[in-house]
Amino acid sequence: MSLHEAVFLAPALKLAELSQEEAVYQITRLAENGNADAQALLGQYCLDGRGVDRDATQALNWFRLAAQQGHLMALNMLGRCQENGWGCVPDISAALTNYRRAAEGGLDWAQYNYANLLRMGRGTAPDTLAAFDFYRKAAAQGHAGAMNMLGRFHHEGWGMEVNEAEAAQWYRQAAEAGDFRGQISYAGVLAELGKMTESVAWLREAMKTATPAVLEGLSQQLLQSPEKSFREVGEEMRKKARGRG
């Protein structure tokens, strides 16, 4: 079962027991009958092109229908569509509103996305303290990306004094929770402490899930390192980023 199925799964559905074709049929039937969980899940299927034709406009429509019923993940995904222009013209103000509604409803992903816009001042005036608070709320629910961002707040001193020890703790938690950015951040902390073997191990762990763009950029930095093991992992990252790994 995928992450989205685990999040959206209506009690009436047992998708693991169905073929993909039958699952899509059952989800569509429930969605058309107004089931918000099914609408949100069908929206994700349309966005991903899973079992149906990829159709961002249709995804947006299903997310909107579920969001109108107060479905938190649908509100978050509607915001994602509006932020990125998936199936619509980008509308940061609308995205901010939908993220806020879902964030205030307690959804960790929405708290993270809302915090990102608050921190960067997209669709609103920058609000570092409010962003930190929503990252903290998401991290308390186990959101690994939010943990990494809390580490960055303490590391960079955004709205607070720099606290390297606190930053390292959050980076470690994010790394252990599987966030590739947290793994990269924690690898940097370990390198500064001279723990090169552990640092390289975390870099290799990050390489499993990092995007090609992140791998390409990080590889350029590592290839300039005087540390041989960093240059070696940098070369591995470059090959993977370019589809040769």
C-alpha positions as CSV (number, residue, x, y, z in Angstrom):
1,M,0.0,0.0,0.0
2,S,1.3,3.4,-1.0
3,L,1.7,6.4,1.3
4,H,-1.3,8.1,-0.3
5,E,-3.5,5.0,0.0
6,A,-2.6,4.8,3.7
7,V,-3.5,8.5,4.2
8,F,-6.7,8.5,2.1
9,L,-8.0,5.0,2.5
10,A,-11.7,4.9,3.2
11,P,-12.8,2.2,5.7
12,A,-15.0,0.7,3.0
13,L,-12.0,0.1,0.6
14,K,-9.4,-2.7,0.9
15,L,-7.2,-1.7,-2.0
16,A,-4.5,-4.3,-1.3
17,E,-7.0,-7.0,-2.1
18,L,-8.0,-5.5,-5.5
19,S,-6.4,-5.4,-8.9
20,Q,-5.4,-1.8,-9.9
21,E,-8.2,-1.7,-12.5
22,E,-10.8,-2.8,-9.9
23,A,-9.4,-0.4,-7.3
24,V,-9.7,2.5,-9.6
25,Y,-13.2,1.5,-10.5
26,Q,-14.2,1.3,-6.8
27,I,-12.5,4.5,-5.9
28,T,-14.2,6.3,-8.8
29,R,-17.6,5.0,-7.9
30,L,-17.2,6.2,-4.3
31,A,-15.8,9.5,-5.4
32,E,-18.7,10.1,-7.7
33,N,-21.0,9.4,-4.8
34,G,-19.3,12.1,-2.7
35,N,-16.9,10.1,-0.6
36,A,-14.2,12.7,0.3
37,D,-11.5,10.1,1.0
38,A,-12.1,8.5,-2.4
39,Q,-12.2,11.9,-4.1
40,A,-8.8,12.9,-2.6
41,L,-7.3,9.5,-3.5
42,L,-8.6,9.7,-7.1
43,G,-7.2,13.2,-7.4
44,Q,-3.8,11.8,-6.4
45,Y,-4.1,9.0,-9.0
46,C,-5.0,11.6,-11.7
47,L,-2.0,13.7,-10.6
48,D,0.4,10.7,-10.7
49,G,-1.1,9.0,-13.7
50,R,-1.6,5.8,-11.7
51,G,-4.3,3.5,-13.1
52,V,-5.7,6.5,-15.1
53,D,-4.5,9.0,-17.6
54,R,-2.3,11.7,-16.0
55,D,-4.6,14.7,-15.8
56,A,-3.7,17.6,-13.5
57,T,-6.9,19.5,-14.2
58,Q,-9.0,16.5,-13.3
59,A,-6.8,16.0,-10.2
60,L,-7.5,19.6,-9.2
61,N,-11.2,19.1,-9.6
62,W,-11.2,16.0,-7.3
63,F,-9.1,17.7,-4.7
64,R,-11.4,20.7,-4.7
65,L,-14.5,18.5,-4.2
66,A,-12.9,16.7,-1.3
67,A,-11.6,20.0,0.1
68,Q,-15.1,21.5,0.1
69,Q,-16.0,18.7,2.6
70,G,-13.0,19.8,4.8
71,H,-10.7,16.9,3.8
72,L,-7.3,18.0,5.2
73,M,-5.1,16.2,2.7
74,A,-7.2,17.4,-0.2
75,L,-6.9,20.9,1.1
76,N,-3.1,20.5,1.2
77,M,-3.0,19.0,-2.3
78,L,-5.3,21.7,-3.6
79,G,-2.7,24.1,-2.3
80,R,0.1,22.2,-3.9
81,C,-1.7,22.4,-7.3
82,Q,-2.3,26.1,-6.8
83,E,1.3,26.8,-5.7
84,N,2.8,24.8,-8.6
85,G,0.3,25.5,-11.3
86,W,-0.8,21.9,-11.7
87,G,-4.0,22.0,-13.7
88,C,-4.4,25.8,-13.1
89,V,-2.7,29.1,-13.2
90,P,-0.4,29.4,-10.2
91,D,-2.1,31.2,-7.3
92,I,0.1,31.6,-4.3
93,S,-2.6,33.5,-2.3
94,A,-5.1,30.6,-2.7
95,A,-2.4,28.0,-1.9
96,L,-1.6,29.9,1.3
97,T,-5.2,29.9,2.3
98,N,-5.7,26.2,1.7
99,Y,-2.4,25.2,3.4
100,R,-3.4,27.4,6.4
101,R,-6.8,25.7,6.7
102,A,-5.3,22.2,6.6
103,A,-2.4,23.3,8.9
104,E,-4.7,24.6,11.5
105,G,-6.6,21.3,11.2
106,G,-3.5,19.6,12.3
107,L,-2.1,18.0,9.1
108,D,1.7,17.8,9.3
109,W,2.3,18.1,5.5
110,A,0.1,21.3,5.4
111,Q,1.9,22.7,8.4
112,Y,5.2,22.1,6.6
113,N,4.0,23.6,3.3
114,Y,2.4,26.6,5.1
115,A,5.6,27.2,7.0
116,N,7.6,27.3,3.8
117,L,5.5,30.1,2.4
118,L,5.5,32.0,5.6
119,R,9.3,31.7,5.9
120,M,9.9,32.8,2.3
121,G,7.2,35.5,2.3
122,R,5.3,34.0,-0.6
123,G,1.7,35.2,-0.8
124,T,2.2,37.0,2.5
125,A,4.7,39.1,4.5
126,P,7.6,37.0,5.8
127,D,6.9,35.7,9.3
128,T,9.9,33.7,10.6
129,L,8.4,33.1,14.0
130,A,5.1,31.8,12.7
131,A,7.0,29.6,10.2
132,F,9.1,28.1,13.0
133,D,6.0,27.4,15.1
134,F,4.4,25.4,12.2
135,Y,7.6,23.5,11.5
136,R,7.7,22.6,15.2
137,K,4.1,21.4,15.1
138,A,4.8,19.2,12.0
139,A,8.0,17.9,13.5
140,A,6.1,16.9,16.7
141,Q,4.1,14.6,14.4
142,G,7.2,13.0,13.0
143,H,7.6,15.1,9.8
144,A,11.2,14.6,8.8
145,G,11.4,17.6,6.5
146,A,10.2,19.9,9.2
147,M,12.8,18.5,11.6
148,N,15.5,19.4,9.0
149,M,14.1,22.9,8.8
150,L,14.2,23.3,12.6
151,G,17.8,22.4,12.3
152,R,18.4,25.1,9.7
153,F,16.7,27.7,12.0
154,H,19.1,26.9,14.8
155,H,22.1,26.6,12.4
156,E,21.4,29.8,10.5
157,G,20.1,31.8,13.4
158,W,16.8,32.7,11.7
159,G,14.9,34.7,14.3
160,M,17.0,33.3,17.1
161,E,20.6,32.9,18.3
162,V,22.7,30.3,16.5
163,N,22.7,27.0,18.4
164,E,24.9,24.4,16.7
165,A,24.1,21.7,19.3
166,E,20.4,22.1,18.8
167,A,20.8,22.2,15.0
168,A,22.8,19.0,15.1
169,Q,20.1,17.2,17.2
170,W,17.4,18.2,14.7
171,Y,19.5,17.3,11.7
172,R,20.2,13.9,13.2
173,Q,16.5,13.3,13.9
174,A,15.6,14.3,10.3
175,A,18.3,12.0,9.0
176,E,17.2,9.1,11.0
177,A,13.6,9.7,9.9
178,G,14.6,9.4,6.3
179,D,14.8,13.0,5.0
180,F,17.6,13.2,2.4
181,R,18.1,16.9,3.1
182,G,18.4,16.1,6.8
183,Q,20.9,13.3,6.0
184,I,23.0,15.8,4.0
185,S,22.9,18.3,6.8
186,Y,23.8,15.8,9.4
187,A,26.7,14.5,7.2
188,G,28.0,18.1,7.2
189,V,27.9,18.2,11.0
190,L,29.7,15.0,11.2
191,A,32.4,16.1,8.8
192,E,33.0,19.3,10.9
193,L,33.5,16.9,13.9
194,G,36.1,14.9,11.8
195,K,33.8,11.9,11.7
196,M,34.4,11.3,8.0
197,T,33.4,7.6,7.8
198,E,30.0,8.4,9.4
199,S,29.6,11.4,7.2
200,V,30.1,9.5,4.1
201,A,27.7,6.8,5.2
202,W,25.0,9.4,5.6
203,L,25.8,10.9,2.2
204,R,25.4,7.5,0.6
205,E,22.1,7.1,2.5
206,A,20.9,10.5,1.1
207,M,21.9,9.4,-2.4
208,K,19.1,6.8,-2.3
209,T,16.3,9.3,-2.3
210,A,17.7,12.7,-3.3
211,T,16.6,14.3,-6.5
212,P,18.9,14.4,-9.5
213,A,19.2,18.2,-9.1
214,V,20.3,17.9,-5.5
215,L,22.7,15.2,-6.3
216,E,24.3,17.2,-9.2
217,G,24.7,20.3,-7.0
218,L,26.1,18.4,-4.1
219,S,28.5,16.3,-6.2
220,Q,30.1,19.5,-7.5
221,Q,30.9,20.5,-3.9
222,L,32.2,17.1,-2.9
223,L,34.4,16.7,-6.0
224,Q,36.3,19.8,-4.8
225,S,37.0,18.4,-1.4
226,P,40.5,17.5,-0.3
227,E,39.0,14.4,1.4
228,K,39.3,11.4,-0.9
229,S,36.2,9.6,0.4
230,F,34.1,12.7,-0.3
231,R,35.4,13.0,-3.8
232,E,34.6,9.3,-4.3
233,V,31.0,9.7,-3.1
234,G,30.8,12.9,-5.2
235,E,31.6,11.0,-8.3
236,E,29.0,8.4,-7.4
237,M,26.4,11.1,-7.0
238,R,27.3,12.7,-10.3
239,K,26.9,9.4,-12.1
240,K,23.5,8.8,-10.5
241,A,22.3,12.3,-11.2
242,R,23.1,11.8,-14.9
243,G,21.5,8.4,-15.0
244,R,24.7,6.4,-15.1
245,G,24.7,5.2,-11.5
